Amino acid sequence: MIQQVPSVATVSRFLLGHRLEQLRSSRRLTLHEVASSLYLSDSKLCRIERGEHRATLTEIESLADHYGACGRTRATMLRWGALSQGRGLYHSFADVADARVRDYLDVEAAGLQAVFAPRVIPSVLRTRRYAVELLGAMRAEEVERRLWLLALRQQRLWENGRGPVRVLLAETVLDLGLGGPAVMDEQTRRLCGVPVQVRVLPTQQAARVSSGAFSLVDLGEEQVTLAGREREDGRPRLHPDRQGRAAARFEELWRAGVDLGGLATVAAPVSRVA
C-alpha cells in the first residue's frame, strides 16, 4: 500500500503521472489532443505525466472524466492526488538540494534497486571522509550540511529492510585513490560491509560502455520503474523506464561484472595509486 512508502507525497506524484500516461496511451490520444481539450498546455500535461508537476485535484478530476475513469481507478487517482499535495522527506534541505535532487532522494528511499557507477563511489555507499574529498573547497557550513544530508539519506535507505540493492562499479572507481590510501582503505571496507551486492566491471569492459551513471527505482505499487540518470551538471533526472530498457541494460552490465571479493583491486585497494 502507498502508506508504507517512506515519501508518500513524491511517490504518489509519480504513481499518478504513470497512471495518467497509461490511460491516455490506451485511448491512443496525444498529449496535444488531451491538453487542448482541457485547456492545459502540452508541457504542463507532460510534466504531470512524468511526475515533475503536482496536479491539482480539479485537474485530476477533469483528466479522469476525459478518460472515462471511474470506480476504483478514479478513487486511486484522487487518493494519489491528495497525498501528492504534501511535502517530501527532504524539503528542509532545499538549501543544498534542488527540487529534482529532492525528488530523486525521495524515490531512492522508497525503492532503490540498482546503481551503475562508472566514475565515483555512489552516494549511498560513501564514507564521510570519501564524501568530504568529493565536496572539495566548499564553505565548512555547506560541507557539514551536505554530510548531514548524506547520513540521513543512507539511514533512510537501509532502515527499510528491503532485499539487497545491487551496485555495479567500474574498476577504475577503486583505483582513483581519492584522498589517499587511508581514505580508500576505509571506503573499501565500507563496500565489503554494507548490505548490498557489489560487483565490479573490469576496466576493459567498462571502457566500451557509453552510458553514464544511472540507477533503477521500483515503486512497487503498479510496477512503476524509474530510471535516474546523471545530467551533465551531475544532477539526477528521473524518468519512466519505458519498455524496461534501462533495467535490461543494467542486467547486461551486471552479468559482465565480477564479485567484489574476488577482485585484486580489493585485496590491495591503494597499491596502484600510492
WOCOR-V959560 format. One record per residue. N is the residue number from 0. SS is DSSP state (@ for helix, = for strand, . for the rest). Layout:
n-><N;N>
ss-><SS;SS>
This chain:
n-><0;1;2;3;4;5;6;7;8;9;10;11;12;13;14;15;16;17;18;19;20;21;22;23;24;25;26;27;28;29;30;31;32;33;34;35;36;37;38;39;40;41;42;43;44;45;46;47;48;49;50;51;52;53;54;55;56;57;58;59;60;61;62;63;64;65;66;67;68;69;70;71;72;73;74;75;76;77;78;79;80;81;82;83;84;85;86;87;88;89;90;91;92;93;94;95;96;97;98;99;100;101;102;103;104;105;106;107;108;109;110;111;112;113;114;115;116;117;118;119;120;121;122;123;124;125;126;127;128;129;130;131;132;133;134;135;136;137;138;139;140;141;142;143;144;145;146;147;148;149;150;151;152;153;154;155;156;157;158;159;160;161;162;163;164;165;166;167;168;169;170;171;172;173;174;175;176;177;178;179;180;181;182;183;184;185;186;187;188;189;190;191;192;193;194;195;196;197;198;199;200;201;202;203;204;205;206;207;208;209;210;211;212;213;214;215;216;217;218;219;220;221;222;223;224;225;226;227;228;229;230;231;232;233;234;235;236;237;238;239;240;241;242;243;244;245;246;247;248;249;250;251;252;253;254;255;256;257;258;259;260;261;262;263;264;265;266;267;268;269;270;271;272;273>
ss-><.;@;@;@;.;.;.;@;@;@;@;@;@;@;@;@;@;@;@;@;@;@;@;@;@;@;.;.;.;.;@;@;@;@;@;@;@;.;.;.;.;@;@;@;@;@;@;@;@;.;.;.;.;.;.;.;@;@;@;@;@;@;@;@;@;@;@;.;.;.;@;@;@;@;@;@;@;@;@;@;@;@;@;.;.;.;.;.;.;.;@;@;@;.;.;.;.;.;@;@;@;@;@;@;@;@;@;@;@;@;@;=;=;=;=;=;=;.;.;.;.;.;@;@;@;.;.;@;@;@;@;@;@;@;@;.;.;.;.;@;@;@;@;@;@;@;@;@;@;@;@;@;@;@;@;@;@;@;.;.;.;.;.;.;=;=;=;=;=;=;@;@;@;@;@;.;.;.;.;.;@;@;@;@;@;@;@;@;@;@;@;@;@;.;.;=;=;=;=;=;=;.;@;@;@;@;@;.;.;.;.;.;.;=;=;=;=;=;.;.;@;@;@;.;=;=;=;=;=;=;.;.;.;.;.;=;=;=;=;=;.;@;@;@;@;@;@;@;@;@;@;@;@;@;@;@;.;=;=;@;@;@;.;@;@;@;@;.;.;.;.;.;.;.>
